[in-house]
Amino acid sequence: MTKLLQVDFEFDGPFGEDLSNRLVEIAKSINNEPGMIWKIWTEKAAEKLAGGIYLFEDEESAQAYLEMHSARLKKMGIAEVRGHIFDINGPLTNINQGPIGR
């Protein structure tokens, strides 16, 4: 069963185009993570927050990614990484055109 992973953390930047230019290789590598279906990158520069919303094939893949990603971010100086894995209510999400597959 697919799982949604929400990750966020405090981040001093860069944001926007500068962040996009700097993290192209990391973004490409995420596509190779086991079980990863898609990611939406999130940022809120005014509040110095960044993160992402991911869809994984299963909970094991989401949990493994969260552990790896948290360790990677901590090596980059991010002190606290908040991550939550959610079940998805498919019927209601489909009504609202959520990109979870039909």
For each residue, the residues with C-beta under 8 A, 3 or more apart:
1: 58 59 87
2: 37 55 56 57 58 88 100 101
3: 55 56 57 58 59 61 62 85 86 87 88
4: 53 54 55 56 62 85 86 87 88
5: 52 53 54 55 56 62 65 66 83 84 85 86
6: 51 52 53 54 83 84 86
7: 51 52 53 54 66 69 81 82 83
8: 42 49 50 51 82
9: 49 50 51 73 78 80 81 82
10: 48 49 78 79 80
11: 15 43 48 49 50 78
12: 48
13: 18 19 45 48
14: 18 19 22
15: 11 18 19 43 45 50
16: 19 20 43 45
17: 20 21
18: 13 14 15 21 22
19: 13 14 15 16 22 23 43 50
20: 16 17 23 24
21: 17 18 24
22: 14 18 19
23: 19 20 26 27
24: 20 21 27 28
25: 28 29
26: 23 29 30
27: 23 24 30 31 39 41
28: 24 25 31 32
29: 25 26 32 33
30: 26 27 33 36 39
31: 27 28 36
32: 28 29 36
33: 29 30 36 61 65 68
34: 61 64 65
35: 56 57 58 60 61 62 64 65
36: 30 31 32 33 39 54 55 56 57 61 65
37: 2 54 55 56 57
38: 54 55 99
39: 27 30 36 52 53 54 55
40: 52 53 54
41: 27 50 52
42: 8 49 50 51 52 53
43: 11 15 16 19 49 50 51
44: 47 48 49 50
45: 13 15 16 48
46:
47: 44
48: 10 11 12 13 44 45
49: 8 9 10 11 42 43 44
50: 8 9 11 15 19 41 42 43 44
51: 6 7 8 9 42 43 82
52: 5 6 7 39 40 41 42
53: 4 5 6 7 39 40 42
54: 4 5 6 7 36 37 38 39 40 62 65
55: 2 3 4 5 36 37 38 39 99 100
56: 2 3 4 5 35 36 37 59 61 62 65
57: 2 3 35 36 37 61
58: 1 2 3 35 61 62
59: 1 3 56 62 63 85
60: 35 63 64
61: 3 33 34 35 36 56 57 58 64 65
62: 3 4 5 35 54 56 58 59 65 66 85
63: 59 60 66 67 85
64: 34 35 60 61 67 68
65: 5 33 34 35 36 54 56 61 62 68 69
66: 5 7 62 63 69 70 83 85
67: 63 64 70 71
68: 33 64 65 71 72
69: 7 65 66 72 73 81 83
70: 66 67 73 74 81 83
71: 67 68 74 75
72: 68 69 75 76
73: 9 69 70 76 78 81
74: 70 71 77 78 79 81
75: 71 72
76: 72 73
77: 74
78: 9 10 11 73 74 81
79: 10 74
80: 9 10
81: 7 9 69 70 73 74 78
82: 7 8 9 51
83: 5 6 7 66 69 70
84: 5 6
85: 3 4 5 59 62 63 66
86: 3 4 5 6
87: 1 3 4
88: 2 3 4 93 98 100
89: 92 93
90: 93 94 100
91: 94 95
92: 89 95 96
93: 88 89 90 96 98 100
94: 90 91 97 98 100 102
95: 91 92
96: 92 93
97: 94
98: 88 93 94
99: 38 55
100: 2 55 88 90 93 94
101: 2
102: 94
